[in-house]
Amino acid sequence: MSDFTLRAGEDYIKLGQLLKAAGLVDEGSDAKYAIEQEEVTLNGQVCTMRGKKIYDGDTVEFNHEEIHVHKHA
């Protein structure tokens, strides 16, 4: 499991952006494809919305990698 910290002043990051920012995909189109193919879970549930807002405390899993999102302190 790895941690991802939201930028100062941000309350959320969109799912597709998170996959790219965390280095799990190279391109936004790769994130779009993975999400559409139901390969991504949010808090244990499949999520097919690329623009889904991911908040502090959420956990995203893709390709056997878990990302726990934290708010910037």
C-alpha positions as CSV (number, residue, x, y, z in Angstrom):
1,M,0.0,0.0,0.0
2,S,1.2,3.5,-0.8
3,D,0.1,6.9,0.4
4,F,-1.0,9.8,-1.7
5,T,-1.2,13.3,-0.2
6,L,-3.6,15.8,-1.7
7,R,-2.0,19.2,-2.5
8,A,-2.3,22.0,0.0
9,G,-5.7,23.6,-0.5
10,E,-7.2,20.7,-2.4
11,D,-10.0,18.6,-0.9
12,Y,-10.1,16.0,-3.6
13,I,-8.5,14.6,-6.7
14,K,-10.4,12.9,-9.6
15,L,-9.9,9.2,-9.9
16,G,-8.3,9.3,-13.4
17,Q,-5.9,12.0,-12.2
18,L,-5.0,10.0,-9.1
19,L,-4.0,6.9,-11.1
20,K,-1.7,9.0,-13.3
21,A,-0.3,11.1,-10.4
22,A,0.4,8.0,-8.4
23,G,2.3,6.5,-11.3
24,L,-0.1,3.6,-11.8
25,V,-0.7,4.5,-15.5
26,D,1.3,6.5,-18.0
27,E,-1.4,8.3,-19.8
28,G,-4.9,9.6,-19.0
29,S,-6.2,7.3,-21.8
30,D,-4.7,4.3,-19.9
31,A,-6.6,5.4,-16.7
32,K,-9.8,5.8,-18.7
33,Y,-9.5,2.3,-20.2
34,A,-8.8,0.7,-16.8
35,I,-11.7,2.4,-15.2
36,E,-14.1,1.5,-18.0
37,Q,-12.9,-2.1,-17.8
38,E,-13.9,-2.2,-14.1
39,E,-10.3,-2.8,-13.0
40,V,-10.3,0.0,-10.4
41,T,-11.9,-0.1,-7.0
42,L,-12.7,2.7,-4.6
43,N,-13.1,1.7,-1.0
44,G,-13.6,-1.9,-2.1
45,Q,-16.2,-1.2,-4.7
46,V,-15.7,-1.2,-8.5
47,C,-15.8,2.4,-9.7
48,T,-16.4,3.2,-13.4
49,M,-16.5,7.0,-13.1
50,R,-13.2,8.5,-14.2
51,G,-14.2,11.9,-12.7
52,K,-15.2,10.5,-9.3
53,K,-13.8,12.7,-6.6
54,I,-11.4,11.0,-4.2
55,Y,-11.2,12.4,-0.7
56,D,-9.1,12.1,2.4
57,G,-9.4,8.6,3.8
58,D,-10.4,6.9,0.5
59,T,-8.5,3.9,-0.7
60,V,-8.1,3.1,-4.4
61,E,-6.9,-0.2,-5.8
62,F,-5.6,-1.0,-9.3
63,N,-3.4,-3.7,-10.6
64,H,-2.8,-5.1,-7.1
65,E,-1.6,-1.7,-5.8
66,E,-3.5,0.1,-3.1
67,I,-3.3,3.9,-2.7
68,H,-4.5,5.5,0.5
69,V,-5.4,9.2,0.1
70,H,-4.5,11.7,2.8
71,K,-5.2,15.4,3.1
72,H,-2.2,17.7,3.2
73,A,-1.4,18.6,6.8
